[in-house]
Amino acid sequence: MPHEVMSKEAVADLRLPAAQPREHSSWRWGKSESLLMQTLQRLMRSKTAIFGLAIVSLLLVVSIFADALAPYSPTHNTPDETFQQPNRQHLLGTDQFGRDMLSRIIHGSRISLAVGLSSVLLAIFVGVPLGIVSGFYGGKVDTLVMRAMDLILAFPVFLLAIILMVMFTPTAGIIGTMKVVSAIAIVRIPIFARLVRGSVLSIKEKEYIEACRAVGQHDVKILFWHILPNCLAPIIVTATLGIATAIIVEASLSFLGLGTQPPTPSWGWDLKANVPWIQEHPWLALGPGVAIFITVLGFNLFGDGLRDALDPRLK
Amino acid sequence: MREYILKRLLQVIPTVLMITLVVFAMMQAIPGDPIVALLGDAYDEEDAIRLRREYGLDKPIVEQYAIWLGKLLRGDWGESYLSGRDVLDDVVLRLPITVELIILAMAVALIIALPAGIIAALRQNTWADYTAMTSALVGISIPDFFLGILLLLVFSFALQGLLPSSGWVYLPGTCPTVVCNESVWGNLQHVIMPAIALGVGRAAILTRLLRASMLEVIRMEYITTARAKGLVENLIIIKHALKNALIPTVTIMGLQVGFLIGGAIVVETLFAIPGLGTYGINAIITRDYQQVQGFILLVALCFVLVNFLVDLTYSFLDPRIRYGTQR
């Protein structure tokens, strides 16, 4: 076919397509509301996701207003009221120290939710930048970061959490809770790092990223303005489901005596402390256990719904 | 295949070395002096110096690691600071119990997950599917130790001791001491509740995964072809669909071993089973560094071995998988 030469007028009339960075920065600009609205609409259509969200919201309210909702102090010992069965004064009974179980469960929700949310946020704060930098620059940086992540992943997750808590030495109070948060966050970092790295590896080869480089955009702007928004969906889903896992890990660590320490109320610790008495007083084990189960179920339901809403192809 | 195995083995060696380095470094980072803990109220400076020299704790860190690694390779995993017992002997005694628990837990998981996942996929969006998926979600959300407590409440307490609540009966021929209880039935009675407590959570994960894999596979063209050829449906599902659907499931099963190891630690503590888990927790509580090192090292090495075997199994199931091999 003969090669056609375009006239200057024809060239001037050419309309280049809108630069993809603008379209893919869809989380922030006005046009992106349709994507966000679509996700919300899909989420609202899922009854299980709504149920999960309701559970999570209720727990958040309970943990925030625990002081007002709990009928008694969680650490108040009443030697005259030990091992009481559920009754009007103590809806879930009392333990071997006469402490109200309902109050301990309400206050225990603070620790579980605080540890769950904090550990995941910390893991995201460290893991996501590592994954982005590793995936974007590749080479020695990628090798170094991924080998470090592989080293963490070489250990079973719970075993590594145990090792870290032994190193940190479990203590009571806020410092003790921070140690638990740190231990759980460290074992979760590789999950986010590898997840984001995988996303970045596919995104960075797209034409619009090349166009950003061509127009001279700084790497930092490309990473956080164009690449990161496109990684948000899997991060959000993994984070939501990760909170459920973090709550179970915290409860398990506390059950072994390596997590939250008394007198701070903790569901896992209460289960551990009450096991010797459950034959005669079975209600002592049901309260904290059911609380853990409902909390984790709520986050799992919501996380599943969020995953389906963010990518219907995954259903 | 031989080349692939050798290549994977070569990748395992540096991983194992890094694990030993990390384990050693972690133990050094633990606060507290083991000699102070060992001597307790009878602490005397001269005794402390003598013991530090005896255990090699007065040497530089790098030298301590080199000595420790050399001993490991020769099978000398040190002696417990508190009991004086050989650490390797102790962990080897306890390892079979934990391995038995993990294997039975995985068996429980497969017995539940295989039929549930297949039926859920074949009866998608029916009551069978919803029941399976709801049960799976419940299984994922319930902690191992709480399920163990519920099983205790029902089978040990409510049913008047139908199953024992704690302790262990060894399989015939596995008793570590001269006198102990040995019985297949007794062993089963003691292991069934811990195995169920540990296996249900894994079953839930495998059910969801198998359902997703089966749904993908049964929509493939070769399944349609098989049906068009007139093959019996059961044969199509078992011989063609399930085999391919199991490939990602096998990978996840291998990864689940890591969670089973962690779960075994908690479940053994709950049921007072004399396995590796209780050994490790007791070592941690008493700050017996040699025991802690041996426990962590053995568990981490087992984890590496399992991952290695899973990789081999994966490549065996799917002949297309040859890392670095041209197609």
Interface residues (C-beta under 8 A of the other chain):
Chain A: D150 L151 A154 F155 P156 V157 F158 L159 A161 I162 I163 V166 M167 T169 A244 I248 A251 S252 F255 L256 G257 L258 L271 V275 I278 Q279 P282 A285 G289 I292 F293 V296 L297 N300 L301 D304
Chain B: T15 M18 I19 V22 M26 A29 I30 P31 G32 L137 V138 I140 S141 I142 P143 D144 F145 F146 I149 L150 L152 L153 S156 F157 S165 V257 G258 F259 I261 G262 G263 I265 V266 T269 L270 G280 I281 I284 I285 V292 I296 V299 A300 F303 V304
